[in-house]
Amino acid sequence: MALLEVKDLTVEFKFGDDVLRAVNRVSFAIERAQAMVLVGESGSGKSITALSLVRLLPDAARIVSGQIQFEGHDLLRLPLGQMSEIRGARIGYVFQEPQSALNPVMSIGDQIGEVLTRHQGLRGRQRVERVAELLGEVGIAEPARRCREFPHQYSGGMKQRAMLAIALAGEPDLLIADEPTTALDVTLQAQILTLIKAEQVRRGMAVLFITHDLAVAYQVADHLAVMKEGEIVEFGASRSVFSNPQHRYTQSLLAASPRLDNPAHSSQPASSAFEPLLTVQHLTVEFPIRGGLFRRVVRRFYAVDDVSLTVAEGETLAIVGESGSGKTTMGRAIVQLTDGMRGVIRLQGVDLATLDGETLRRRRRDFQIVFQDPYASMNPRMTVNEIVAEGIISQKLCREPSDLTQRVVQLLEQVGLDSHYRERYPHELSGGQRQRVCIARALAVKPKLLVCDEPTSALDVSVQAQILALLSDLQVQHGYAYLFITHNLAVVAQIAHRVAIMHRGRLVESGLVSEVLRNPRHEYTQQLLAAVPRLP
């Protein structure tokens, strides 16, 4: 008998008179000590399916029909008291965003201890010792000390490890992990995946792993279920599905997944032989660290440390590094959005660091930035038309209202959006549509350089492929230069001509993408490449 068997599960959301079927007659089974991966894009129903298993659905959702058999018991028929005993003890859950899942006013040790007391009956010294053991098991150094710390004192990877320790504290038979590595750097992602797999083998535990990344799914899955629009469209043994996908949607996901082994560019564009468009020399960005009673400067933190680089017209230079490497700070410094910097930043021979006031404002039309989070970078009270037109008006590029409207429509069409999107607000758009609007806004002033700061990291694989293709097409048509900031080396292979690797504020390696990916020289670059999940 399977540990978990789901039969014809259907879940609906009700919004007033409207009904949305989020999960439609889903069936699958998970055997003991096996890992099943549920893969699909945002809105496919993956997370709602997982939340249904532990009956933690939002108020607007309800389970219309189906059965959830766990060791022969239908979880949908259990009283709430019995269900709460199964959650945490028999079924552990690792949520996608640890920052919002962890209690900010409780120490990590108390949050793990809470599970131990409720489901294992441990108290006092036994509880303290077991908390330290669990933190040690998930790779937290100095667990006896770190268990007294709070979530804000943990890094992103450490928070996810703490979430895993909480989920494992009840000795569950089934672990549900909902996108546990989406927000992590590639090396941290590799560590968490290895850790989950090791705990599965050591404990003989079943795992339901949810992701939109097929390369991650391939590393984890014994069986794979592909979801689309609330339905499972393909199911089977992992290697069988990856080697011979049957459904067109699975085939399209595999086709859209970027690969390291096939760089799009094997050389620099012809324009690179001429004077560089952007030249950065000895750029340093430092931040004062204050302490003591009078908040004096006790030391200085160098976020960017003596970085030099060039970007040619029509070229894409990718800046790669993990969180805290200084890549975003460097990008913001280049477009004059940060203080505390030294060095030379020349765009077409003009040192941007020497400009200020109205002169800098006029010059900004030549360089623009696309931020990582499109929703946070747009004014929610402005329409798409107003957002895209803002730069055009500021730089006085259109004199007549009719010309302005025509220019906005042209820009939206250029990034693949119809003119009727002009009157929509940011909350009425999907993630991919928002990022397209942000690209249109950046292109509105006809820049020569575009700094793209992780523009695809929060997007599904097919939407990511669309945005990368859009940027490549625009570059070919208009000769834009891109400084593309990312931690995803597979994306670098798809879009960049050259790549520069950043580590702790410094550039440690640079060169043609094809050369760096095939023959990395620096130890840190080798570690990054070794950690990247790969498709067969």
C-alpha positions in Angstrom: 0.0 0.0 0.0 1.2 3.5 -0.9 2.0 5.9 2.0 -0.1 8.6 0.4 -2.7 8.2 -2.3 -4.7 11.1 -3.7 -7.8 10.3 -5.7 -9.8 12.8 -7.9 -8.9 15.8 -5.8 -10.8 19.0 -6.9 -10.3 22.4 -5.3 -12.2 25.6 -6.1 -11.9 29.2 -5.2 -15.0 31.4 -4.8 -14.8 35.1 -5.4 -18.3 36.6 -5.1 -20.2 34.9 -7.9 -17.1 33.7 -9.7 -15.7 30.2 -9.2 -12.2 29.3 -10.2 -11.2 25.6 -10.3 -7.6 25.6 -9.2 -7.2 21.8 -9.0 -9.2 19.5 -11.2 -9.5 15.7 -10.5 -5.9 15.2 -9.5 -4.7 11.7 -8.6 -1.3 10.4 -7.7 0.4 8.1 -5.1 3.7 8.3 -3.2 5.5 5.2 -1.9 7.5 5.1 1.3 11.1 6.3 1.0 10.5 7.7 -2.5 10.5 11.3 -3.8 7.8 12.6 -6.1 8.3 16.0 -7.7 5.3 18.1 -8.7 6.5 20.4 -11.4 4.6 23.3 -13.2 4.5 27.0 -13.7 2.9 29.6 -11.4 -0.9 29.1 -11.3 -0.7 25.5 -12.3 -2.1 24.3 -8.9 1.0 22.8 -7.4 1.0 24.6 -4.0 -2.8 24.4 -3.7 -2.5 20.6 -4.1 0.1 20.4 -1.4 -1.8 22.6 1.0 -4.9 20.5 0.5 -3.0 17.4 1.7 -2.6 19.0 5.2 -5.8 21.0 5.0 -4.2 24.4 5.2 -6.1 26.1 2.3 -6.9 29.8 2.4 -10.5 30.8 3.4 -11.6 31.4 -0.2 -10.7 27.8 -1.2 -12.7 24.6 -0.6 -12.2 21.0 -1.5 -15.1 20.0 -3.7 -14.4 16.3 -4.1 -11.8 13.6 -3.8 -9.9 11.5 -1.2 -6.6 11.9 0.4 -5.6 8.5 1.9 -2.6 8.6 4.3 -1.7 5.1 5.6 -5.3 4.0 4.9 -7.0 7.0 6.6 -8.9 9.6 4.6 -7.4 13.0 5.8 -10.4 14.9 4.6 -12.7 13.0 7.0 -10.6 13.4 10.1 -11.7 15.8 12.9 -9.5 18.9 13.2 -8.0 17.6 16.4 -6.7 14.5 14.8 -5.6 16.4 11.8 -3.4 18.7 13.9 -1.7 15.7 15.4 -0.7 14.5 11.9 0.6 17.9 10.8 4.1 18.2 12.1 4.3 14.7 13.4 3.5 12.4 10.5 3.7 15.1 7.7 6.3 17.8 7.8 6.0 20.9 5.6 8.8 23.2 4.4 7.3 26.5 3.0 8.6 28.4 0.0 9.4 31.7 1.9 11.1 31.0 5.3 11.1 34.6 6.3 7.3 34.7 6.4 6.9 31.2 7.7 9.2 31.7 10.7 8.0 33.6 13.8 10.1 36.8 14.1 9.7 37.1 17.8 10.7 33.5 18.8 14.2 32.2 18.7 15.0 29.4 16.2 15.5 27.0 19.0 12.1 27.7 20.6 10.4 27.2 17.2 12.0 23.8 16.8 11.4 23.0 20.5 7.7 23.8 20.1 7.4 20.8 17.7 9.5 18.6 19.9 7.3 19.2 22.9 4.0 18.8 21.1 4.8 15.7 19.1 7.7 14.1 20.9 6.9 15.1 24.5 10.5 16.4 25.0 11.2 19.1 27.7 14.1 20.6 29.6 17.6 19.4 28.8 16.4 16.6 26.5 14.6 19.3 24.3 17.6 21.6 24.3 20.0 18.8 23.3 17.6 17.6 20.5 17.2 21.1 19.1 21.0 21.4 18.9 21.2 17.9 17.2 18.6 18.9 14.6 20.3 22.1 13.7 23.6 20.2 13.4 22.0 17.6 11.2 20.8 20.3 8.7 24.3 21.9 8.6 24.1 24.9 11.0 27.5 25.5 12.5 27.7 26.0 16.3 24.1 24.8 16.8 24.2 25.3 20.6 24.8 29.0 20.1 22.8 29.6 17.0 19.6 28.1 18.4 19.3 31.1 20.7 19.3 33.5 17.7 16.2 34.9 15.9 15.2 34.6 12.2 16.6 38.0 11.3 20.0 36.9 12.4 20.1 34.0 9.9 21.0 34.2 6.2 18.5 33.0 3.5 20.1 29.6 3.3 20.3 29.2 7.1 16.6 30.2 7.4 15.7 27.4 4.9 17.8 24.9 6.9 16.0 26.0 10.1 12.6 25.4 8.3 13.8 22.0 7.4 14.9 21.3 11.0 11.4 22.3 12.2 9.8 20.0 9.6 12.0 17.1 10.6 11.6 17.6 14.4 8.4 15.5 14.4 10.1 12.5 12.7 7.6 12.7 9.8 6.9 9.8 7.4 6.2 12.4 4.6 8.0 15.7 4.0 6.4 18.3 1.7 8.8 20.8 0.4 7.2 23.7 -1.5 9.7 25.5 -3.7 12.4 25.4 -0.9 15.2 26.6 -3.1 13.6 29.1 -5.4 15.1 32.2 -3.7 18.5 30.7 -3.0 21.8 31.0 -4.8 23.0 28.1 -6.8 25.5 26.8 -4.2 23.0 27.1 -1.4 20.4 25.4 -3.6 22.7 22.5 -4.2 23.4 22.2 -0.4 19.6 22.1 0.4 18.8 19.6 -2.3 21.7 17.3 -1.1 20.5 17.7 2.5 16.9 16.8 1.7 18.0 13.8 -0.3 20.3 12.7 2.5 17.6 13.0 5.1 15.2 11.1 2.9 17.6 8.2 2.6 18.7 8.2 6.2 15.1 8.3 7.6 13.4 6.2 5.0 11.1 9.2 4.5 8.8 10.0 1.5 9.2 13.4 -0.1 6.7 15.5 -2.1 8.9 18.2 -3.7 7.3 21.1 -5.6 9.2 23.2 -8.1 9.0 25.0 -11.5 12.6 24.2 -12.3 13.0 21.0 -14.3 16.7 20.9 -13.7 16.0 20.8 -9.9 13.3 18.2 -10.4 15.7 16.0 -12.2 18.1 16.0 -9.3 15.4 15.1 -6.8 12.7 13.0 -8.4 12.1 9.3 -8.4 8.7 10.0 -10.0 7.6 13.2 -11.8 4.1 14.7 -12.1 3.7 17.7 -14.5 0.8 20.1 -13.7 -0.9 22.5 -16.1 -4.0 24.6 -15.3 -4.9 22.5 -12.3 -4.5 19.1 -13.9 -1.7 16.5 -14.0 -0.9 16.2 -17.7 2.0 13.7 -17.4 3.2 11.3 -14.7 5.8 8.6 -14.6 9.3 7.6 -13.5 11.6 10.6 -13.6 14.1 9.3 -16.1 11.4 8.0 -18.4 9.6 11.4 -18.5 12.9 13.3 -19.1 14.2 11.0 -21.8 10.8 10.6 -23.6 8.2 13.3 -22.6 4.8 12.5 -24.1 2.8 15.6 -23.4 3.3 18.7 -25.5 3.5 20.9 -22.4 6.3 18.9 -20.9 8.2 19.1 -24.1 7.7 22.9 -24.2 9.0 23.2 -20.6 12.1 21.2 -21.5 12.7 23.2 -24.6 12.4 26.5 -22.7 14.9 25.4 -19.9 18.3 27.2 -20.4 21.3 24.9 -20.7 24.9 25.4 -19.8 26.3 23.2 -22.6 25.0 25.3 -25.5 26.1 29.0 -25.3 24.3 31.3 -27.6 27.4 33.4 -28.5 30.8 32.0 -29.2 32.4 35.4 -29.8 32.0 39.1 -29.1 30.0 41.4 -31.5 32.0 43.2 -34.2 31.4 46.5 -32.4 33.7 45.3 -29.5 36.7 46.1 -31.7 36.0 49.8 -31.4 36.0 52.2 -28.4 33.9 50.7 -25.6 30.5 52.2 -24.8 31.0 51.8 -21.1 34.3 51.8 -19.3 34.5 51.2 -15.5 37.9 51.7 -13.8 38.8 50.9 -10.2 35.2 51.2 -9.0 34.9 50.9 -5.2 31.8 51.2 -3.1 32.1 51.3 0.6 29.6 51.5 3.5 30.4 52.8 7.0 29.7 50.4 9.9 28.7 52.3 13.0 28.8 51.1 16.6 29.2 52.2 20.2 27.2 54.7 22.2 27.8 57.6 19.8 27.4 55.5 16.6 30.9 56.3 15.4 32.3 54.6 12.3 34.1 51.5 13.6 35.0 50.0 10.2 34.1 50.1 6.5 32.5 47.4 4.4 33.6 47.2 0.8 30.6 46.0 -1.2 32.5 46.6 -4.5 36.3 46.4 -4.3 38.4 47.8 -7.2 36.4 46.6 -10.1 37.2 47.4 -13.7 35.3 46.3 -16.9 34.1 47.4 -20.3 30.9 46.9 -22.4 30.8 47.5 -26.1 27.8 48.7 -28.2 25.6 45.7 -29.0 27.3 43.5 -26.4 25.9 41.7 -23.3 28.3 41.4 -20.4 26.9 39.1 -17.6 27.9 39.8 -14.0 27.5 36.6 -12.0 27.8 36.0 -8.3 25.9 34.9 -5.2 23.9 37.1 -2.8 26.3 39.6 -1.2 28.9 39.4 -3.9 28.4 43.1 -4.8 26.9 42.6 -8.3 23.7 44.6 -7.7 25.6 47.3 -5.8 28.0 47.6 -8.7 25.0 47.9 -11.2 23.4 50.6 -9.1 26.7 52.5 -8.8 27.1 52.5 -12.6 23.7 54.1 -13.1 24.4 56.6 -10.3 21.9 55.2 -7.7 24.2 54.7 -4.8 26.6 56.8 -2.6 30.0 56.0 -1.2 31.7 55.2 -4.5 35.1 56.0 -5.9 36.5 55.3 -9.4 35.8 56.2 -13.0 32.6 55.4 -14.8 32.7 56.6 -18.5 29.8 56.3 -20.9 30.8 57.3 -24.4 33.8 59.0 -22.8 31.9 61.1 -20.3 32.7 60.4 -16.6 29.2 59.9 -15.0 30.6 60.4 -11.5 31.4 64.0 -12.3 27.9 64.9 -13.3 25.2 66.2 -11.0 21.8 68.0 -10.9 20.2 68.8 -14.3 23.2 67.6 -16.3 23.0 64.1 -14.7 19.2 64.0 -15.2 19.5 64.8 -18.9 22.3 62.2 -19.3 20.1 59.5 -17.7 18.3 58.9 -21.0 21.5 57.1 -22.2 21.5 54.5 -19.4 18.5 52.8 -17.8 18.0 49.9 -15.3 15.5 47.1 -15.2 15.0 45.9 -11.6 14.6 42.4 -10.2 11.2 42.9 -8.8 9.0 44.6 -11.4 6.0 45.0 -9.1 8.0 46.8 -6.4 9.6 49.1 -9.1 6.3 50.4 -10.4 3.9 52.9 -8.8 0.8 50.8 -8.1 -1.4 53.9 -8.6 -0.2 54.6 -12.1 -1.5 52.9 -15.3 0.8 51.2 -17.7 0.5 54.2 -20.0 1.6 56.6 -17.3 4.5 54.3 -16.2 5.9 54.0 -19.7 5.3 57.7 -20.6 6.9 59.1 -17.5 10.4 59.0 -18.8 9.4 60.4 -22.2 7.7 63.4 -20.5 10.6 63.9 -18.1 13.2 64.0 -20.9 10.8 66.0 -23.2 11.1 63.6 -26.1 7.5 64.1 -27.3 5.8 67.5 -27.8 2.3 66.5 -28.8 -0.1 64.2 -26.8 -0.9 62.2 -29.9 2.8 61.5 -30.5 3.2 60.4 -26.8 0.3 58.0 -27.2 1.7 56.6 -30.4 5.1 56.2 -28.8 3.7 54.2 -25.8 1.7 51.9 -28.1 4.8 51.4 -30.2 6.9 50.5 -27.1 4.3 48.1 -25.7 4.1 46.3 -29.1 7.9 46.2 -29.2 7.9 44.2 -25.9 5.0 42.0 -27.0 2.0 43.7 -25.3 -1.2 44.9 -27.0 -2.2 48.5 -26.8 -5.2 47.7 -24.5 -2.7 47.0 -21.7 -2.2 50.8 -21.6 -5.1 51.4 -19.2 -4.2 48.5 -16.8 -2.6 48.8 -13.4 0.4 46.7 -12.2 -1.7 44.5 -10.0 -3.8 43.5 -13.1 -0.7 42.0 -14.9 1.1 38.7 -14.6 4.8 38.6 -13.5 6.0 38.3 -17.1 3.8 41.2 -18.3 5.0 43.4 -15.5 8.6 42.8 -16.5 7.8 43.6 -20.1 6.3 46.9 -19.0 9.5 47.7 -17.0 11.6 46.9 -20.1 9.3 49.2 -22.2 9.7 52.0 -19.6 13.5 51.6 -19.7 13.6 51.6 -23.6 11.2 54.7 -23.8 14.1 57.2 -23.6 16.1 55.3 -26.2 19.1 54.4 -24.0 22.4 53.1 -25.2 23.1 51.0 -22.1 20.6 48.8 -20.2 21.5 47.4 -16.7 19.3 44.3 -16.1 19.4 43.3 -12.4 18.1 39.7 -12.1 15.2 40.5 -14.5 14.1 36.8 -14.8 14.9 35.3 -11.4 11.3 35.3 -10.2 9.8 34.1 -13.5 8.6 30.7 -14.7 10.9 28.9 -17.2 8.7 29.6 -20.2 8.2 33.3 -19.3 11.9 33.6 -18.6 12.7 32.2 -22.1 10.3 34.8 -23.6 12.0 37.7 -21.8 15.5 36.5 -22.7 14.4 36.1 -26.4 12.8 39.6 -26.3 16.0 41.2 -24.9 18.1 39.4 -27.6 15.8 40.5 -30.4 15.9 44.1 -29.2 19.6 44.1 -29.0 19.9 42.8 -32.6 17.4 45.4 -33.9 18.7 48.5 -32.0 22.3 47.7 -30.9 21.6 48.0 -27.1 24.4 47.2 -24.7 23.4 45.1 -21.7 25.0 44.7 -18.3 23.1 41.6 -17.2 23.3 40.8 -13.5 22.3 37.3 -12.4 23.3 34.2 -10.3 22.0 31.8 -13.0 24.8 30.5 -15.2 22.4 28.7 -17.5 20.8 32.1 -18.3 24.2 33.5 -18.9 24.9 30.8 -21.5 21.6 31.8 -23.3 22.1 35.6 -23.5 25.6 36.8 -22.8 28.7 37.3 -25.0 31.1 37.7 -22.1 30.8 36.9 -18.4 32.5 38.4 -15.3 32.4 36.4 -12.0 32.1 38.4 -8.7 33.0 37.1 -5.3 33.1 39.2 -2.1 33.1 42.5 -4.0 35.9 41.6 -6.5 36.0 40.3 -10.1 37.8 37.0 -9.9 37.4 35.8 -13.5 36.2 37.1 -16.8 36.1 36.2 -20.5 34.0 34.9 -23.3 31.0 32.9 -22.0 32.0 29.8 -24.0 35.5 29.9 -22.6 34.6 30.5 -19.0 31.9 27.9 -18.9 34.0 25.2 -20.6 37.3 25.9 -18.9 36.8 27.9 -15.6 40.1 28.9 -14.1 39.2 30.3 -10.7 38.2 27.9 -7.9 35.1 29.9 -7.1 33.9 29.7 -10.7 34.5 26.0 -10.6 32.4 25.7 -7.5 29.5 27.7 -9.1 29.5 25.5 -12.2 29.7 22.3 -10.1 26.6 23.4 -8.1 24.4 24.1 -11.2 21.6 21.5 -11.6 21.6 20.0 -15.0 19.1 18.4 -17.3 20.0 15.0 -19.0 
